[in-house]
């Protein structure tokens, strides 16, 4: 494709994404369906340029003020993630001169707001929680997330998967903490590889794998994944249970549960029972009250721990939306707790970085439910054969994962046992 044509497409895509009226990944996918003749390299350039604009929106918008022409075109030039020589072929003399001038700007001298590229309310919250660790987090959030896989131990060992990847010429290594994890270098196409189509691996961030490990699900138990979504953690739980017992995958969205079906077919699991529920107090939930060994509540949240993958979230969330989420999180957790039998385990988790969605919700639940005893995360993770578990646990005993410390998405999880 001619450089001018690809830059025009990047401009068109940014114009759509920056409306922020839908998740960026959905807008990008719809754009690629419309432009089916694009090759893998062109798609990569367009997608990564778009996400780079979202990561550094405040900075790039400020730098773009000095240029001329469509703003989205200037943003695409500044954020370009393809070949630099290719981009030069699309620029006229005036644009090349402007581009060189902007590249010469000392970005370390700019105001903090243009360096952290966060809305004020979020920057203040994270700075308050992290102190000196705030800037390392900012730097980590501006990087692309690695591609992690979870080995399906029902079908293969991690050593076998690593050997198969090596044979396919894909560099990979064991993840540092999850006993089932593999981290790839780059973003190779996996969908046509036999190890993926045969269900020997699933794409899943290491942090998400560790949430499943915290449940301690075992053979023959009754387990509920209360907010299952597309079922990544459901599949991990099913493998932990060695395809025995009963594993219920509940979600209010039938569309999200539909995403579980092909993954379930590949996995070889037969102990999973997906079910759409109307709300957290659904009759299906009531019928199982007091009968479940393990309940995982991966609650709806801001998703701010996934900013490396979904940088648009920081522009689409607000303090008001978080207030509403807090009410929902507490209600879901309280309803899910009714499922847990005496001696059973309840795990509450989010992919948020913020205390108000994490520790604050857990503390309120603990105060209102004296029949649930807190369980320190460290011993639970060690029992699940998680390596270097102590590195993952906060002073308060919760699982706390940070992109700049652990190279995972940002996650929180805590556990309780129902008293007998």
VOTI-510541 format. One record per residue (C-alpha): y, z, x. Coordinates in steps of 0.001 Angstrom, whole numbers, padded with zeros to 6 digits, always signed. Each point is the difference from the previous one (the first is absolute). Layout:
N
YZX/...
END
This chain:
420
+000000+000000+000000/+003505-000815+001216/+001965+003083+001159/+002742-000636-002564/-002542-000064-002817/-001629+003288+001050/+003351+001755+000382/+000981-001274-003464/-003213+001490-001394/+000709+003320+001734/+003457-000019-001591/-001468-000722-003431/-002639+002728+000362/+002556+002596+001101/+002222-000888-002938/-002877+000908-002325/-001217+003105+001842/+003451+001562+000419/+000454+000183-003749/-002327+003027+000387/-001187-000427-003583/-003688-000068+000986/-002145+001191+002924/+000626-002235+003000/-003673-000739+000588/-000328-001343-003550/+003059-002217+000420/-001271-001320+003346/-003463-000712-001447/+001493-001850-002975/+002180-002039+002377/-003023-001031+002050/-001903-001006-003136/+002922-002279-000842/+000001-001481+003523/-003716-000510+000570/+000434-002554+002802/+001333+002638+002399/-002273+000673+002964/-001021+003460+001296/+002633+000015+002761/+002769-000994-002423/-001060+002661-002492/-000045+002604+002750/+003516-000928+001126/+001385+000085-003545/-001672+003283-000951/+000820+001850+003225/+003606-001236-000024/+000353+001266-003564/-001439+003422+000841/+002191+000258+003090/+003081-000543-002189/-001194+002751-002339/-000619+002363+002926/+003430-000591+001550/+001990-000990-003062/+003107+002109+000671/+000224-000996+003657/-000583-003708-000580/+002384-000174-002961/+002674+001555+002182/-000628-002418+002863/-000126-002961-002395/+003581+000623-001174/+001366-001905+002978/-001821-003216-000862/+000499-002669-002631/-002185-001720-002562/-002543+001601-002306/-000566+003692+000752/-003768-000331-000406/-000054-002783+002615/+001939+002175+002462/-002414+002888-000655/-002998-002270+000574/+001433-001171+003321/+000652+003556+001189/-003427+001242-001066/-002013-003079+001012/-003602+000875+000899/-001213-003440+001033/+000538-002114+003095/+003534+000347+001371/+000016-003586+001263/-001104-001161-003457/+002892+001893-001596/+002485-001555+002420/-001051-003390-001316/+001334+000974-003438/+003406+001279+001198/+003170-001974+000487/+002336+000658+002963/+002171+002487-001924/-003031+001954-001240/-001488+000110+003506/+003283+001347+001384/+000209+002663-002759/-003659+000932+000478/+000504+000531+003739/+003076+002166-000635/-001856+002212-002473/-002968+000393+002337/+002381+001321+002654/+001152+002897-002217/-001020+003406+001396/-001876+001363-002977/-000295+003483+001495/+003774+000362-000364/-000022-000640-003737/+000309+002782-002622/-003175+001948-000789/-000275-001536-003464/-000336-003465+001527/-002589+001229+002481/-002300+001875-002385/+000284-002537-002856/-000730+002586-002676/+001888+000888-003171/+002084+003149+000518/-002088+002228-002277/-003226-000888+001830/+001477+000284+003488/+001340+003465-000812/-003344+001179-001389/-002021-001265+002969/+002504+001258+002558/-000200+003432-001630/-003787+000020+000136/-000503-001486+003469/+003020+000940+002107/-000378-001632+003427/-003063-001918-001227/+002163-001991-002427/+000815-002821+002423/-003595-000489+001214/-000970-000327-003669/+002763-002576-000567/-001248-002008+002983/-003591+000131-001249/+001010-001056-003510/+001629-003144+001367/-003316-001150+001491/-002701-001888-001812/-003006+002169-000956/-003307-000603+001800/-002953-001413-001908/-002696+002628-000513/-003483-000445-001425/-002430+002538-001443/-003619-000630+000900/-002329+000168-003002/-002716+002219+001475/-002367-001045-002778/-000164-003420+001629/+000946+000365+003668/+000900+002409+002777/+003374-000008+001700/-001628-001155+003241/-001562-002977-001805/+003339-000956-001563/+001819+000244+003350/-002670-002214+001575/+000321-002564-002805/+003781-000064+000338/-000297-000480+003762/-002388-002888-000555/+002568-001560-002355/+002659+000346+002705/+001984+002665-001891/+001170+002901+002210/-000663+003355-001681/-000597+003659+000785/-001124+003152-001796/+002816+001872-001730/+000907+003287+001721/-000765+002288-002952/-002001-001545-002843/-003752-000145+000704/-000194-003270-001991/+003135-001748+001230/+000601-003122+002076/+003459-001154+001108/+000593-003686+000689/+002519-001595+002318/+002250-002378-001921/-000643-001200-003544/-003042-002298+000125/-001241-001676-003179/-002969+002048-001186/-000776-001360-003450/-002476-002636+001200/-001739+002086+002649/-003587+000978-000888/+000602+003685+000753/+002729+000007-002687/-001674-002187-002634/-003234+001984+000377/+001844+003292-000580/-000571+001526+003413/+003719+000767+000307/+002990+000572-002276/+003666-000157+000938/+001288+003581-000142/+002604+001876+002033/-001471+002795+002099/+002151+002543-001837/-001467-001032-003324/-003482+000433+001457/+000885+003542+001045/+001036+000883-003564/-003473-000927-001185/-001541+002025+002842/+001918+003082-001149/-001904+000049-003309/-003307+000645+001766/-001887-002002-002653/-003784+000313+000366/-003231-001524-001243/-000851+000568-003639/+003366+001472-001029/+002292-000850-002878/+003327-001207+001391/+003204-001315-001575/+002609-002211+001626/+002697+000848-002538/+002590-002668+000897/-002356-002629+001373/+002233-003083-000038/-001792-002902+001681/-002634+002430+001269/+000345+000199+003775/-000666+003733+000033/-002583-000362-002768/-002084-002222+002261/+000347+002452+002881/-001123+002854-002246/-002975-002008-001253/-001136-000639+003561/+000388+003711+000834/-002254+000728-002978/-002549-002497+001377/+000023-001846-003318/-001405+002996-001901/+001400+002262-002715/+002788-001217-002308/+003439-001086+001130/+002631-000545-002695/+002976-002234+000835/+002768+000804-002490/+003349-001758-000272/+002533-000690-002732/+000286-003622+001167/-002819-002328-000937/+001618-002674+002164/-000278+002182+003104/-003595+000884-000820/-000787-003711-000296/+000755-000193+003716/-002920+002369+000598/-002609-002341-001487/-000397-002529+002845/+000217+002762+002598/-002640+002004-001831/-002290-003017-000121/+000310-000500+003772/-000532+003700+000746/-003485+000258-001459/+000919+003210-001846/-001672+000628-003358/+001176+003579-000624/+003615-000884-000923/+001219+000123-003608/+003504-001497-000368/+001851+001038-003155/+003510-000667-001230/+001576+003095-001545/+003030+000145-002279/+001576+002973+001792/-000995+003067+002009/-001109+001828-003175/-002287-002808-001186/-003183+000940-001918/-002129-001354+002854/+001613+002604+002226/-000480+002827-002502/-003720-000713-000321/-000497+000557+003729/+002003+003239+000190/-001605+002600+002258/-002838-002334+001075/+001264-001757+003129/-000811+000941+003600/+002910-001820+001670/+003215-001404-001440/+002392-002144+002021/+003512-000381-001422/+001744-002713+002007/+003072+000380-002171/+002590-002649-000900/+002822+000477+002492/+002987-001628+001634/-002216-001758+002560/+002536+000760+002721/-002789+000608+002490/-000815-003721-000152/+003401-001344+001053/-001541-001923+002897/-001888-002059-002592/+002408+000276-002930/+003524+000308+001435/+001548-000982-003342/-001016+003390-001432/+002859+001799+001728/+002444-002224-001887/-001870+000163-003318/-000460+003786-000180/+002650+002571-000938/+000344+003803-000269/-000122-000371-003787/-003300-001882+000189/-001393+002743+002234/+000978+002634-002555/-002052-001871-002601/-002899-000388+002422/-000018+003741+000697/-000519+000769-003680/-002784-002583-000202/-001704+001224+003184/-000113+003586-001233/-001355-001027-003413/-002718-002204+001510/-001066+002672+002479/-000225+002669-002712/-002092-002266-002240/-002313-001073+002821/-000549+003655+000950/-001702+000583-003359/-002834-002264+001120/-000960+002173+002969/-002970+002295-000474/-000128+003504+001505/-000572-000401+003725/+001207-003615-000147/+002738-001586+002092/+003319-001494-001064/+002027-002221+002363/+003598-001026-000676/+001388-002868+002089/+002954-002377+000219/+001189-002770+002308/+003457+001576+000082/+001921+001540+002887/+002063+002342-002144/-000591+003704-000513/+001093-000204-003637/-003022-002203-000773/-002365+001875+002276/+000276+003686+000931/+002311+000750-002934/-002491-001361-002557/-002903+001787+001707/+001862+003318+000123/+000933-000206-003678/-003608-000770-000936/-001317+002890+002079/+002431+002436-001602/-000993-001113-003500/-003778-000100+000652/-001218+003216+001652/-003590-001080-000729/+000332-002615+002780/-000220+001238+003586/+001713-002085+002754/-002311-001494+002618/+001378-000673+003503/-000362-003703+000809/-001157+000450+003607/-003532+001320-000638/-000511-002481-002857/+000865-002929+002257/-002193+001330+002809/-002895+000309-002446/+000517-003683-000845/-000304-000815+003752/+003672-000927+000342/+000966-000111+003677/+002897+002150+001274/+000551+001399-003478/+002458+002643+001216/+002517-002755+000848/+000138-000988-003657/+000684+003388-001576/+003398+001579-000676/+000826+003635+000703/-000590+000713-003694/-003552-001394+000206/+000616-003311-001790/-001057-003455+001176/+003313-001588+001083/-000026-003506+001482/+003054-001711+001501/+000301-003614+001218/+001717+001023+003259/-002531+002731+000820/-003283-001365-001277/+000523-003784-000424/-001112+000287-003617/+002016-000363-003162/+001787+003188-001020/-002375+002195-002008/-000204+003525-001343/-003070+001740-001364/-001013+003538-000828/-003126+001548-001504/-001042+002908-002184/-003298+001485-001090/-000407+001277-003540/-001034+003635+000068/-003411+000869-001399/
END
